[in-house]
Amino acid sequence: MSVLESVKEVIVEILDVPAEDIKPESRLIEDLEADSLDIVEMVMQLEDRFGLQIPESAFEELKTVKDVVEYLEKRLEEK
């Protein structure tokens, strides 16, 4: 499963939005209506799924689905 598909799965589970509504350019807060608690829950699930630690300082930079995917792919390459 691709990183994008995994991220979409987590977003669907937490935000209860249809998978087809989640595009790489979708903004987490403005388009998908995530709040700060949703973001924290999403990050925790992604950390578990990918075996990574994501620092809080990274949260502010992750505005879109694509940002999250690119961040995770970069971190996974470093592993």
DSSP file (Angstrom, degrees, kcal/mol; ACC not computed):
  #  RESIDUE AA STRUCTURE BP1 BP2  ACC     N-H-->O    O-->H-N    N-H-->O    O-->H-N    TCO  KAPPA ALPHA  PHI   PSI    X-CA   Y-CA   Z-CA
    1    1 A M              0   0    0      0, 0.0     2,-0.0     0, 0.0     0, 0.0   0.000 360.0 360.0 360.0 136.8    0.0    0.0    0.0
    2    2 A S     >  -     0   0    0      1,-0.1     4,-2.2     4,-0.0     5,-0.2  -0.273 360.0-113.3 -74.5 162.9    1.3    3.4   -0.9
    3    3 A V  H  > S+     0   0    0      1,-0.2     4,-2.7     2,-0.2     5,-0.2   0.915 118.9  54.3 -60.4 -42.5    2.0    6.2    1.6
    4    4 A L  H  > S+     0   0    0      1,-0.2     4,-2.7     2,-0.2    -1,-0.2   0.924 107.9  48.8 -58.5 -45.5   -0.9    8.2    0.0
    5    5 A E  H  > S+     0   0    0      1,-0.2     4,-2.3     2,-0.2    -1,-0.2   0.899 111.9  49.2 -63.3 -39.8   -3.3    5.3    0.4
    6    6 A S  H  X S+     0   0    0     -4,-2.2     4,-2.1     2,-0.2    -2,-0.2   0.916 111.7  48.5 -64.5 -43.1   -2.3    4.9    4.1
    7    7 A V  H  X S+     0   0    0     -4,-2.7     4,-2.4     1,-0.2    -2,-0.2   0.921 111.0  50.9 -63.3 -43.7   -2.7    8.6    4.8
    8    8 A K  H  X S+     0   0    0     -4,-2.7     4,-2.9    -5,-0.2     5,-0.2   0.920 107.9  53.3 -59.4 -44.1   -6.1    8.5    3.1
    9    9 A E  H  X S+     0   0    0     -4,-2.3     4,-2.3     1,-0.2    -1,-0.2   0.917 110.4  46.6 -57.1 -45.5   -7.2    5.5    5.2
   10   10 A V  H  X S+     0   0    0     -4,-2.1     4,-2.5     2,-0.2     5,-0.3   0.914 112.7  49.5 -64.7 -42.7   -6.3    7.4    8.4
   11   11 A I  H  X>S+     0   0    0     -4,-2.4     4,-3.0     2,-0.2     5,-0.5   0.919 110.6  50.0 -63.5 -43.7   -8.1   10.5    7.3
   12   12 A V  H  X5S+     0   0    0     -4,-2.9     4,-1.4     1,-0.2    -1,-0.2   0.925 113.0  47.7 -58.8 -44.9  -11.2    8.6    6.4
   13   13 A E  H  <5S+     0   0    0     -4,-2.3    -2,-0.2    -5,-0.2    -1,-0.2   0.911 121.5  33.8 -64.1 -44.2  -11.2    6.9    9.8
   14   14 A I  H  <5S+     0   0    0     -4,-2.5    -2,-0.2    -5,-0.1    -3,-0.2   0.913 129.1  31.2 -82.3 -44.1  -10.7   10.1   11.8
   15   15 A L  H  <5S-     0   0    0     -4,-3.0    -3,-0.2    -5,-0.3    -2,-0.2   0.569  93.0-134.7 -95.6  -9.3  -12.6   12.7    9.8
   16   16 A D     << +     0   0    0     -4,-1.4    -4,-0.2    -5,-0.5    -3,-0.1   0.918  53.8 143.8  56.1  46.3  -15.3   10.4    8.4
   17   17 A V        -     0   0    0     -6,-0.3    -1,-0.2    -5,-0.1    -2,-0.1  -0.886  59.2 -95.8-112.1 148.9  -15.0   11.9    4.9
   18   18 A P    >   -     0   0    0      0, 0.0     3,-1.8     0, 0.0     4,-0.4  -0.367  28.9-127.4 -63.2 140.0  -15.4    9.8    1.7
   19   19 A A  G >  S+     0   0    0      1,-0.3     3,-1.6     2,-0.2    -8,-0.0   0.841 108.4  61.6 -56.6 -35.3  -12.0    8.6    0.3
   20   20 A E  G 3  S+     0   0    0      1,-0.3    -1,-0.3     3,-0.0    -3,-0.0   0.689  97.2  59.3 -68.9 -15.7  -12.9   10.0   -3.1
   21   21 A D  G <  S+     0   0    0     -3,-1.8     2,-0.8     1,-0.0    -1,-0.3   0.571  86.8  90.4 -84.1  -9.3  -13.1   13.5   -1.5
   22   22 A I    <   +     0   0    0     -3,-1.6   -14,-0.1    -4,-0.4    -1,-0.0  -0.795  54.4 170.0 -96.3 110.8   -9.5   13.3   -0.4
   23   23 A K    >   -     0   0    0     -2,-0.8     3,-1.7     1,-0.1    42,-0.4  -0.779  47.8-109.2-112.8 158.6   -7.1   14.7   -3.0
   24   24 A P  T 3  S+     0   0    0      0, 0.0    42,-2.8     0, 0.0    43,-0.3   0.862 121.5  49.7 -55.1 -34.7   -3.3   15.4   -2.6
   25   25 A E  T 3  S+     0   0    0     40,-0.2     2,-0.1    39,-0.1    -3,-0.0   0.502  82.2 122.2 -84.7  -2.2   -4.1   19.1   -2.8
   26   26 A S    <   -     0   0    0     -3,-1.7    39,-2.1    38,-0.1     2,-0.4  -0.397  62.2-132.6 -62.2 130.3   -6.8   18.9   -0.1
   27   27 A R  B  >> -A   64   0A   0     37,-0.2     5,-2.1     1,-0.1     4,-1.2  -0.727   9.0-139.0 -86.3 132.8   -6.1   21.1    2.8
   28   28 A L  T  45S+     0   0    0     35,-2.7     6,-2.3    -2,-0.4    -1,-0.1   0.908  95.7  27.0 -60.0 -46.4   -6.5   19.3    6.1
   29   29 A I  T  >5S+     0   0    0     34,-0.4     4,-0.7     4,-0.2    -1,-0.2   0.949 128.5  36.8 -84.8 -52.5   -8.2   22.2    8.0
   30   30 A E  T  45S+     0   0    0      2,-0.1    -2,-0.1     3,-0.1    -1,-0.1   0.924 130.7  25.2 -70.7 -45.4   -9.9   24.3    5.3
   31   31 A D  T  <5S+     0   0    0     -4,-1.2    -3,-0.2     1,-0.1    -1,-0.1   0.882 132.3  33.5 -89.6 -40.6  -11.1   21.5    3.0
   32   32 A L  T  4<S-     0   0    0     -5,-2.1    -3,-0.2     2,-0.1    -2,-0.1   0.463  99.1-129.6 -98.5  -2.2  -11.4   18.4    5.2
   33   33 A E     <  +     0   0    0     -4,-0.7     2,-0.2    -6,-0.3    -4,-0.2   0.828  44.1 166.3  60.1  37.9  -12.5   20.4    8.3
   34   34 A A        -     0   0    0     -6,-2.3     2,-0.2     4,-0.1    -1,-0.2  -0.598  21.0-152.9 -78.3 143.5  -10.0   18.8   10.6
   35   35 A D     >  -     0   0    0     -2,-0.2     4,-2.2     1,-0.0     5,-0.2  -0.563  37.0 -89.3-106.4-179.4   -9.5   20.5   14.0
   36   36 A S  H  > S+     0   0    0      1,-0.2     4,-2.2     2,-0.2     5,-0.1   0.857 127.7  51.4 -62.1 -35.5   -6.3   20.5   16.1
   37   37 A L  H  > S+     0   0    0      2,-0.2     4,-2.5     1,-0.2    -1,-0.2   0.895 108.4  52.1 -67.0 -38.9   -7.4   17.3   18.0
   38   38 A D  H  > S+     0   0    0      2,-0.2     4,-2.7     1,-0.2    -2,-0.2   0.915 109.1  50.5 -60.7 -42.4   -8.1   15.6   14.7
   39   39 A I  H  X S+     0   0    0     -4,-2.2     4,-2.7     2,-0.2    -2,-0.2   0.927 110.9  48.2 -62.6 -45.3   -4.6   16.5   13.5
   40   40 A V  H  X S+     0   0    0     -4,-2.2     4,-2.4     1,-0.2    -1,-0.2   0.923 113.3  47.5 -61.8 -44.3   -3.0   15.1   16.7
   41   41 A E  H  X S+     0   0    0     -4,-2.5     4,-2.2     2,-0.2    -1,-0.2   0.901 112.1  50.5 -63.5 -40.7   -5.0   11.9   16.4
   42   42 A M  H  X S+     0   0    0     -4,-2.7     4,-2.5     2,-0.2    -2,-0.2   0.927 110.4  48.8 -63.0 -45.5   -4.0   11.6   12.8
   43   43 A V  H  X S+     0   0    0     -4,-2.7     4,-2.7     1,-0.2    -2,-0.2   0.908 109.9  52.3 -61.7 -42.5   -0.3   12.1   13.6
   44   44 A M  H  X S+     0   0    0     -4,-2.4     4,-2.1     1,-0.2    -1,-0.2   0.917 111.2  46.4 -61.3 -43.0   -0.5    9.5   16.3
   45   45 A Q  H  X S+     0   0    0     -4,-2.2     4,-2.6     1,-0.2    -1,-0.2   0.897 112.8  49.6 -66.8 -39.1   -2.0    6.9   14.0
   46   46 A L  H  X S+     0   0    0     -4,-2.5     4,-2.5     2,-0.2     6,-0.3   0.881 108.6  53.5 -67.3 -37.5    0.5    7.7   11.3
   47   47 A E  H  X>S+     0   0    0     -4,-2.7     4,-1.5     2,-0.2     5,-1.4   0.935 112.7  44.2 -59.7 -46.1    3.4    7.4   13.8
   48   48 A D  H  <5S+     0   0    0     -4,-2.1    -2,-0.2     1,-0.2    -1,-0.2   0.925 114.6  48.8 -63.5 -45.2    2.1    3.9   14.8
   49   49 A R  H  <5S+     0   0    0     -4,-2.6    -2,-0.2     1,-0.2    -1,-0.2   0.875 123.6  29.9 -64.7 -39.1    1.5    2.8   11.2
   50   50 A F  H  <5S-     0   0    0     -4,-2.5    -1,-0.2    -5,-0.2    -2,-0.2   0.469 102.8-121.3-104.1  -2.8    4.9    3.9    9.9
   51   51 A G  T  <5 +     0   0    0     -4,-1.5     2,-0.3     1,-0.2    -3,-0.2   0.884  68.3 130.6  66.1  38.6    7.0    3.4   13.1
   52   52 A L      < -     0   0    0     -5,-1.4     2,-0.5    -6,-0.3    -1,-0.2  -0.821  58.0-132.3-121.1 158.9    8.0    7.1   13.2
   53   53 A Q        -     0   0    0     -2,-0.3    -9,-0.1    -3,-0.1    -5,-0.0  -0.968  21.8-162.6-105.6 125.8    8.2    9.9   15.7
   54   54 A I        -     0   0    0     -2,-0.5    -7,-0.1   -11,-0.1     5,-0.1  -0.935  16.3-134.7-111.5 113.0    6.7   13.1   14.2
   55   55 A P    >>  -     0   0    0      0, 0.0     3,-1.9     0, 0.0     4,-0.6  -0.313  16.3-120.9 -67.6 148.3    7.7   16.2   16.2
   56   56 A E  H >> S+     0   0    0      1,-0.3     3,-1.1     2,-0.2     4,-0.7   0.827 111.2  67.4 -56.4 -32.0    5.0   18.7   17.0
   57   57 A S  H 34 S+     0   0    0      1,-0.3     4,-0.4     2,-0.2    -1,-0.3   0.772  95.5  57.0 -61.6 -24.3    7.1   21.4   15.2
   58   58 A A  H X> S+     0   0    0     -3,-1.9     3,-1.0     1,-0.2     4,-0.8   0.760  89.0  75.5 -76.8 -24.5    6.3   19.4   12.0
   59   59 A F  H X< S+     0   0    0     -3,-1.1     3,-1.2    -4,-0.6    -1,-0.2   0.894  89.8  55.9 -55.3 -43.1    2.5   19.7   12.4
   60   60 A E  T 3< S+     0   0    0     -4,-0.7    -1,-0.3    -3,-0.3    -2,-0.2   0.784 106.0  51.5 -64.1 -26.9    2.4   23.4   11.4
   61   61 A E  T <4 S+     0   0    0     -3,-1.0     2,-1.4    -4,-0.4     3,-0.3   0.647  88.8  86.1 -84.0 -14.6    4.1   22.6    8.1
   62   62 A L    <<  +     0   0    0     -3,-1.2    -1,-0.1    -4,-0.8   -34,-0.1  -0.651  45.6 143.2 -92.3  86.0    1.7   19.8    7.2
   63   63 A K        +     0   0    0     -2,-1.4   -35,-2.7   -35,-0.1   -34,-0.4   0.818  60.2  34.6 -93.4 -35.8   -1.2   21.8    5.5
   64   64 A T  B  > S-A   27   0A   0     -3,-0.3     4,-1.8   -37,-0.3   -37,-0.2  -0.718  83.2-109.0-119.0 167.7   -2.3   19.5    2.7
   65   65 A V  H  > S+     0   0    0    -39,-2.1     4,-2.5   -42,-0.4   -40,-0.2   0.904 121.8  54.6 -59.1 -41.4   -2.5   15.7    2.2
   66   66 A K  H  > S+     0   0    0    -42,-2.8     4,-3.0     1,-0.2     5,-0.3   0.893 104.0  54.4 -61.0 -40.5    0.4   16.0   -0.2
   67   67 A D  H  > S+     0   0    0    -43,-0.3     4,-2.3     1,-0.2    -1,-0.2   0.919 109.9  47.1 -58.3 -43.7    2.5   17.7    2.5
   68   68 A V  H  X S+     0   0    0     -4,-1.8     4,-2.5     2,-0.2    -2,-0.2   0.930 113.5  47.7 -64.4 -46.4    1.8   14.8    4.9
   69   69 A V  H  X S+     0   0    0     -4,-2.5     4,-2.7     1,-0.2     5,-0.2   0.934 113.5  47.0 -61.6 -47.7    2.7   12.2    2.2
   70   70 A E  H  X S+     0   0    0     -4,-3.0     4,-2.3     1,-0.2    -1,-0.2   0.894 111.9  51.3 -63.5 -39.7    5.9   14.0    1.2
   71   71 A Y  H  X S+     0   0    0     -4,-2.3     4,-2.5    -5,-0.3    -1,-0.2   0.947 112.9  45.2 -60.7 -48.5    6.9   14.4    4.9
   72   72 A L  H  X S+     0   0    0     -4,-2.5     4,-2.7     1,-0.2    -2,-0.2   0.910 112.1  51.1 -64.1 -42.7    6.3   10.7    5.6
   73   73 A E  H  X S+     0   0    0     -4,-2.7     4,-1.8     2,-0.2    -1,-0.2   0.912 111.5  48.3 -61.9 -41.5    8.1    9.5    2.4
   74   74 A K  H  X S+     0   0    0     -4,-2.3     4,-1.4    -5,-0.2    -2,-0.2   0.933 113.1  47.1 -63.1 -45.8   11.1   11.7    3.3
   75   75 A R  H  X S+     0   0    0     -4,-2.5     4,-0.9     1,-0.2    -2,-0.2   0.880 110.4  52.7 -65.0 -37.8   11.2   10.3    6.8
   76   76 A L  H  < S+     0   0    0     -4,-2.7     3,-0.3     1,-0.2    -1,-0.2   0.853 105.8  54.0 -67.9 -33.7   10.9    6.7    5.7
   77   77 A E  H  < S+     0   0    0     -4,-1.8    -1,-0.2     1,-0.2    -2,-0.2   0.855 106.4  53.3 -64.7 -34.3   13.8    7.2    3.3
   78   78 A E  H  <        0   0    0     -4,-1.4    -1,-0.2     1,-0.2    -2,-0.2   0.726 360.0 360.0 -73.7 -22.2   15.9    8.4    6.2
   79   79 A K     <        0   0    0     -4,-0.9    -1,-0.2    -3,-0.3    -2,-0.1   0.475 360.0 360.0 -63.0 360.0   15.1    5.3    8.3
